[in-house]
Amino acid sequence: MTRLRTVLASVLVFAASTGCGADEPSSDRPAHGRPPAGKPAADPGPGDFNGDGYDDFVTALQAKSAGDKEFTPSLIVVYGSRKGLDPAWTSRARVAEGQELMSVPLRADLDGDGFTDLVGSRGEDTSGARAFAMFGGPRGLGPARVLDLPEGFRPLAAADFDGDGAVDLLDGGRGGTGDAGSGEPGTGGSLRYGPFDRAGTPRRSAALDVNQQGYSTPQAAATGDFDGDGRAEAVLTYSFDAEQDDSAPAGLHTVGVYEGGERGLVRDTRLEERIGRALSTFDGPRTPRVGDADGDGTDDLLLPTQLRVAPADMPGTGGAVTILYGARSGLGTGRPETVIGDPTGDRRRVDFGSGPAVGDVDGDGPPDLVVNTPDFRRHDGKVTLLPGGADGVPSTAGEQSVDAGTEGLPGTPNPHYWNAFGHEPPLLDVDDDGHADAVVFGPLYEKRAGAFLVLHGSDAGFDPGRARLFTPEDMGLRVRPAN
């Protein structure tokens, strides 16, 4: 999945940097067509771009269509339907040469029109990056528009931080003297408060100092309303190596926790060390995610964790996911945290717990947790469902794993254990049947042609016999053969 994520990190810049004007549609046409028009929702979920009730899927591939001479990184949007993701309702957009994505695209209703949008930033480097949005509507995502935000703005998070009901954007700044590729002090971040108009102009702005005395700026952010007060909190993660740096300032932290409020974000240090320990690896902290894992109406923090087991000086000898629960009294103050290790007990699988996502796969009410294990069977990968119990807490009781060798799955996987079988969060209900579904891309499936597999949820969990496979060719595309 690392290769796919790398492609994604360069793809979604397409429509914000075409040869046309910044607000003009690209010359690309849908690979096939668009679904019937939907309608706005009072509280649009993160999965449905066109408001028809079916969640939609976004991914990226090196692809070309008829008439193209070269494979180019391409954004692929596949729209949901009564039968699930429909490759006949697919659109494609190509990346512009020389541009890169400077922040992971975020799903949020930026302009408050009841349709989910995509927000990101692109440029040749971080200093010249421009923020853009691809606005959702009745016919799906439109062309990207450069937002009325300063050059270099890098949206790390989209959430309602001040509790006014509108989505706000968080920019953590860029660079830092602790960044080997920078050498310059990190810039300050900012908050831009919504609602935004279609030009991308925010209602108001506020400075945000999260660059740790210019040494490091955050690489990722996870946001959620962990105390149920209507204002989102932010968990920022930093990646740096200060052990050999005599100039590193005191008080550096790999995790920063910030409480939302009417006057901006205020740092709360009480949980930073605890979260930092759970996320820590030799290569820096892993990226946390957010979801309501126990179904109590408040968000919880999902922490991919490398367990520290004997001997104590050898971290990373087991993988797990740690759930730090939200509560009215604050994150981590309610029910005790849950640590779920690899149900097989194989301590060599340090990546168990990657890509955690919450959804009701079996349709019984309590949320379920789905995680990846990329290092299962070398690089073959697997997806594990951890069902929610009667008390709402996911566990290994009744766990279910699906991998490229699972009986009943359609298609032909690669026989040499390089299938990179793993779902791409978030979980989606692509057929609106009340069961969350997981989407997997197997780059080496079908004799290296690649294939998408939709693991449909059912009352019994994932149903491999109902899994749907479609290929890039079904979408009118060819993809670059995987190595």
C-alpha positions in Angstrom: 0.0 0.0 0.0 3.0 2.3 0.4 3.3 2.6 -3.4 -0.4 3.5 -3.7 -0.2 6.1 -1.0 2.8 7.7 -2.8 0.8 7.9 -6.0 -2.2 9.4 -4.1 0.2 12.0 -2.7 0.8 13.4 -6.2 -2.5 13.0 -7.8 -5.2 15.1 -6.3 -3.6 18.3 -7.4 -4.9 17.8 -10.9 -7.9 20.0 -11.3 -6.3 22.9 -9.3 -3.5 23.2 -11.7 -4.7 22.5 -15.2 -3.8 24.6 -18.2 -7.3 26.1 -18.0 -8.1 28.8 -15.5 -8.1 27.8 -11.9 -11.9 27.5 -11.8 -12.4 25.8 -15.1 -13.1 22.2 -15.7 -10.3 20.0 -17.0 -10.2 18.7 -20.5 -10.6 15.2 -19.1 -14.0 13.6 -19.5 -15.6 11.0 -17.2 -14.3 7.5 -18.0 -17.9 6.4 -18.4 -20.6 8.6 -16.9 -22.1 10.1 -13.8 -24.8 8.8 -11.5 -28.3 10.3 -11.3 -28.4 13.6 -9.5 -28.7 13.6 -5.7 -29.8 16.3 -3.2 -28.1 18.1 -0.3 -28.3 16.7 3.2 -28.7 18.6 6.5 -25.7 16.7 7.9 -23.7 15.3 5.0 -21.5 12.3 5.8 -17.9 12.2 4.6 -18.6 9.5 2.0 -21.3 10.8 -0.4 -20.2 13.5 -2.8 -23.4 13.8 -4.8 -26.1 13.4 -2.1 -27.8 10.3 -3.6 -27.5 8.3 -0.3 -24.7 6.0 -1.6 -21.1 6.5 -0.4 -18.5 7.1 -3.1 -14.9 6.0 -3.4 -11.8 8.0 -4.2 -8.4 6.6 -5.1 -5.4 7.2 -7.3 -3.6 5.1 -9.9 -1.0 5.5 -12.7 -3.5 5.2 -15.5 -4.3 6.0 -19.1 -7.5 5.9 -21.2 -8.0 5.4 -25.0 -5.9 7.9 -26.9 -3.4 8.6 -24.1 0.2 7.9 -24.9 1.6 7.7 -21.4 0.4 6.5 -18.0 -0.1 9.5 -15.7 -1.1 9.7 -12.0 -4.9 9.9 -12.0 -7.6 10.6 -9.5 -10.4 8.1 -9.8 -13.9 8.7 -8.4 -16.2 5.7 -8.4 -19.8 6.5 -7.4 -22.0 4.2 -5.2 -25.4 2.8 -6.2 -28.0 0.3 -5.1 -25.6 -2.5 -6.3 -22.5 -0.9 -4.8 -19.7 0.9 -6.5 -20.5 1.1 -10.2 -17.5 1.3 -12.5 -19.9 2.7 -15.2 -20.2 5.8 -13.0 -16.6 6.7 -12.9 -14.6 9.9 -13.5 -10.9 10.4 -13.9 -8.6 13.4 -13.6 -4.9 13.5 -14.5 -2.2 15.2 -12.4 -0.4 18.2 -13.8 3.3 17.8 -14.5 5.6 19.2 -11.9 3.0 19.6 -9.2 2.7 17.6 -5.9 0.1 17.4 -3.2 1.3 19.2 -0.1 -1.5 17.9 2.2 -3.7 14.9 2.2 -7.1 15.8 0.7 -9.8 16.2 3.4 -13.5 15.4 3.1 -15.8 18.1 4.5 -18.7 20.3 3.6 -16.6 23.4 3.2 -19.3 25.8 2.0 -22.2 24.4 4.0 -24.4 23.6 0.9 -25.1 20.0 2.1 -22.6 18.3 -0.2 -19.3 16.8 0.8 -16.2 18.4 -0.8 -12.5 17.6 -1.1 -10.0 20.1 0.2 -6.2 20.0 -0.3 -3.2 22.0 -1.4 -0.7 21.6 -4.3 2.4 23.2 -5.6 6.0 22.6 -6.7 7.1 23.0 -3.1 5.4 23.8 0.3 6.3 27.5 0.2 4.4 28.0 -3.1 1.5 25.6 -2.4 -2.0 26.8 -3.0 -5.1 25.4 -1.3 -7.9 24.2 -3.4 -11.3 22.6 -3.1 -13.3 20.2 -5.4 -16.9 21.0 -4.5 -19.5 18.3 -4.3 -22.9 18.7 -5.9 -25.9 16.8 -7.3 -23.7 15.4 -10.1 -20.6 14.7 -7.9 -17.3 16.4 -7.5 -16.7 19.4 -9.7 -13.4 20.9 -10.9 -10.9 22.2 -8.3 -10.9 25.9 -7.4 -8.0 27.7 -5.9 -9.2 29.0 -2.6 -8.8 32.6 -1.4 -6.1 31.7 1.1 -2.4 32.7 1.3 0.3 31.0 -0.7 1.8 28.2 1.4 -1.5 27.4 3.2 -1.4 23.7 3.9 -4.8 22.4 5.3 -4.0 19.6 7.7 -7.5 19.3 9.2 -11.1 20.3 8.5 -13.4 20.5 11.5 -15.7 22.8 13.5 -13.2 24.1 16.1 -15.3 27.0 17.4 -18.7 25.2 17.6 -20.6 27.5 15.2 -21.7 24.7 13.0 -19.4 25.6 10.1 -16.2 23.7 9.0 -12.9 25.4 9.7 -9.5 24.7 8.2 -6.3 24.3 10.2 -2.8 25.0 8.7 0.1 23.8 10.8 2.8 25.8 9.0 5.8 24.3 7.2 9.4 23.6 7.6 11.5 23.8 10.8 15.2 23.7 11.7 14.8 20.1 12.8 13.8 19.1 9.2 16.8 18.0 7.3 15.3 19.2 4.1 14.5 22.7 5.5 17.1 24.2 7.8 14.9 27.3 8.2 12.7 28.0 11.2 9.2 26.6 10.9 6.5 29.0 9.9 3.5 29.8 12.0 0.2 28.1 11.3 -3.3 29.5 11.2 -7.0 28.8 11.6 -9.4 29.9 8.9 -13.0 29.8 10.2 -15.9 28.9 8.0 -18.3 29.1 6.5 -16.3 29.6 3.3 -17.8 31.0 0.1 -17.2 29.4 -3.3 -14.1 31.6 -3.7 -12.7 30.0 -0.6 -12.9 33.2 1.5 -13.2 32.4 5.3 -15.4 34.2 7.7 -12.4 35.1 9.9 -8.8 34.0 10.6 -6.5 33.5 13.7 -2.8 32.7 14.1 -1.8 29.3 15.4 1.6 28.7 17.0 2.4 25.0 16.8 5.9 25.0 15.3 7.8 24.2 18.6 10.0 27.3 18.6 10.6 26.9 14.9 12.1 23.4 15.2 9.2 21.3 13.8 5.8 21.7 12.2 3.1 19.0 12.4 3.1 16.3 9.7 -0.4 15.1 10.3 -3.6 16.0 12.3 -6.5 13.9 13.6 -9.6 15.8 14.7 -12.7 14.8 16.6 -15.1 16.1 19.2 -13.8 14.0 22.1 -15.9 15.6 24.8 -19.1 16.2 23.0 -19.2 19.9 23.4 -19.7 20.7 19.7 -16.1 21.9 19.3 -13.4 19.7 17.7 -10.1 18.9 19.3 -6.9 18.3 17.3 -4.1 15.8 17.8 -1.0 16.8 15.9 1.9 14.5 15.3 5.5 15.6 14.6 8.4 13.6 13.0 12.0 14.6 13.8 15.2 13.2 15.2 16.6 15.5 17.9 18.9 13.0 19.6 22.0 14.1 17.7 21.1 17.7 17.4 22.7 19.9 20.0 20.7 22.9 18.8 17.3 21.2 19.5 15.3 23.3 22.0 14.0 21.8 25.3 10.4 20.7 25.6 10.0 19.1 22.2 7.1 16.8 21.8 6.1 14.3 19.1 2.4 14.7 19.9 0.5 17.9 20.5 -3.1 18.0 21.8 -5.2 21.1 21.3 -8.7 21.9 22.7 -11.2 23.7 20.4 -12.9 26.8 21.6 -14.4 30.1 20.5 -11.1 31.8 20.7 -9.1 29.2 18.8 -7.1 26.1 19.8 -5.5 25.8 23.3 -2.9 23.3 24.1 -3.7 20.6 26.6 -0.5 18.6 27.6 -2.1 16.1 29.9 -2.4 13.3 27.4 0.5 14.1 25.1 3.0 11.7 26.7 0.5 8.9 26.9 -0.5 9.2 23.2 3.1 9.7 22.1 4.1 6.4 23.8 1.3 4.5 22.0 2.2 5.9 18.6 6.0 5.8 18.9 8.2 3.8 16.5 11.9 4.1 15.5 10.7 6.1 12.4 8.6 8.6 14.4 5.0 8.5 15.5 2.3 6.6 13.5 -0.7 8.5 12.4 -3.8 8.3 14.6 -7.4 8.3 13.4 -10.7 9.1 14.8 -14.1 7.3 15.1 -16.8 6.6 17.6 -15.6 3.1 18.5 -18.0 2.4 21.4 -21.1 4.1 19.9 -21.7 6.6 22.8 -21.9 9.6 20.5 -18.5 11.0 21.3 -15.4 10.5 19.1 -12.6 8.2 20.2 -8.9 8.3 19.3 -7.6 5.2 17.4 -3.9 4.7 17.9 -1.9 2.2 15.7 0.6 0.9 18.3 3.8 -1.1 18.4 3.8 -3.1 21.6 6.8 -3.1 23.9 7.2 -6.6 25.2 10.3 -8.3 26.7 13.0 -7.6 26.2 12.2 -4.0 27.0 15.0 -2.6 24.7 13.4 -4.1 21.6 10.3 -2.1 20.7 8.2 -3.1 17.8 7.9 -6.8 18.6 4.1 -6.8 18.2 1.3 -4.8 16.6 -1.9 -3.5 18.2 -4.5 -0.8 18.0 -5.1 1.3 21.2 -8.5 3.0 21.6 -8.5 6.1 23.8 -12.2 6.8 24.5 -13.9 10.2 24.5 -16.2 11.2 27.3 -18.1 14.3 28.4 -15.4 14.9 30.9 -12.7 14.7 28.2 -10.6 12.3 26.2 -9.3 9.4 28.2 -11.3 10.2 31.3 -14.2 7.8 30.8 -13.9 4.0 30.2 -10.4 2.5 30.4 -8.5 2.4 27.1 -8.6 -0.8 25.0 -5.5 -2.3 23.6 -6.2 -5.0 20.9 -3.2 -7.0 19.7 -2.9 -9.3 16.7 -5.4 -12.1 17.4 -3.0 -14.6 16.0 -0.5 -13.7 18.7 2.3 -13.3 16.1 4.6 -10.7 17.5 6.4 -10.4 14.2 3.5 -8.6 12.7 4.4 -5.1 13.9 2.0 -3.4 11.5 -1.2 -5.0 12.8 -3.5 -2.1 13.6 -2.6 0.0 10.6 -5.3 2.1 9.0 -7.9 1.8 11.7 -11.5 2.7 10.7 -14.9 2.5 12.5 -18.2 1.4 11.0 -21.0 -1.0 11.5 -20.0 -3.8 9.2 -22.4 -6.4 10.7 -25.4 -4.1 11.1 -26.1 -5.0 14.7 -25.8 -1.4 16.0 -22.5 -1.4 18.0 -19.6 0.0 15.8 -17.0 -2.4 14.5 -13.3 -1.7 14.0 -11.4 -2.6 10.9 -7.6 -2.7 10.7 -4.9 -3.7 8.3 -1.8 -5.9 8.7 0.4 -4.9 5.7 3.3 -7.3 6.8 1.1 -10.4 7.0 2.6 -13.2 4.9 5.5 -11.0 3.9 3.8 -8.3 1.9 0.5 -10.0 1.1 -1.5 -8.1 3.7 -4.8 -8.7 5.4 -7.9 -6.9 6.6 -9.2 -7.8 10.1 -12.7 -7.0 11.4 -13.0 -6.6 15.2 -16.7 -6.7 16.1 -18.2 -4.3 18.6 -19.5 -6.2 21.7 -22.6 -5.8 23.9 -20.7 -3.1 25.8 -19.8 -1.3 22.6 -16.1 -2.1 22.8 -14.5 -3.8 19.8 -12.5 -6.9 20.6 -11.0 -10.1 19.1 -14.1 -12.1 20.1 -15.6 -13.1 16.8 -12.8 -11.4 14.8 -12.7 -12.1 11.1 -9.7 -11.7 8.8 -9.8 -11.5 5.0 -6.7 -11.8 2.8 -5.9 -12.6 -0.8 -6.2 -16.3 -0.1 -9.6 -16.2 1.6 -12.0 -18.7 0.0 -14.8 -17.2 -2.0 -13.1 -14.0 -3.0 -13.4 -13.3 -6.7 -10.4 -12.8 -9.0 -6.9 -14.1 -9.2 -4.3 -12.8 -6.7 -0.6 -12.8 -7.2 0.8 -16.2 -6.1 4.1 -14.7 -4.7 2.6 -13.0 -1.6 2.9 -9.4 -2.8 -0.8 -8.5 -3.0 -0.7 -5.5 -0.6 -4.2 -6.5 0.5 -5.5 -3.7 2.7 -8.5 -1.5 2.9 -8.4 2.2 2.1 -10.1 4.1 5.0 -12.7 5.4 5.5 -15.3 2.5 5.7 -18.1 3.3 3.3 -21.7 2.1 2.8 -21.6 2.0 -1.0 -24.9 0.3 -1.4 -26.8 2.0 1.5 -27.9 -1.3 3.0 -26.9 -0.4 6.6 -23.7 -2.3 6.5 -20.3 -0.7 6.2 -18.1 -1.9 3.4 -14.3 -1.9 2.9 -12.6 -1.2 -0.5 -9.3 -2.9 -1.3 -7.1 -2.3 -4.3 -4.8 -5.3 -5.3 -2.1 -3.9 -7.6 -0.9 -7.4 -8.6 -4.3 -9.0 -9.0 -5.4 -10.3 -12.4 -1.9 -11.0 -13.7 -0.6 -7.6 -12.4 -3.4 -5.7 -14.2 -4.8 -4.6 -10.8 -8.3 -5.0 -9.4 -10.6 -3.4 -6.8 -12.4 -5.6 -4.4 -15.3 -4.3 -2.4 -15.7 -6.3 0.8 -19.4 -6.0 1.5 -20.6 -6.0 5.0 -23.4 -8.4 6.1 -25.1 -9.6 9.3 -22.2 -12.1 9.6 -19.4 -9.5 9.0 -17.6 -9.4 5.7 -19.1 -11.8 3.1 -16.3 -12.9 0.8 -18.8 -14.7 -1.4 -20.5 -11.3 -2.1 -17.3 -9.4 -2.6 -17.4 -7.5 -5.9 -14.4 -7.2 -8.2 -13.9 -4.7 -10.9 -10.8 -3.7 -12.8 -9.5 -0.5 -14.2 -10.5 -1.8 -17.6 -14.1 -1.9 -16.5 -13.7 1.9 -15.9 -12.3 2.5 -19.4 -8.8 2.7 -18.1 -5.5 0.9 -18.1 -3.0 1.1 -15.2 0.7 0.9 -15.2 1.7 -2.7 -14.5 2.9 -3.1 -10.9 6.5 -4.1 -10.3 
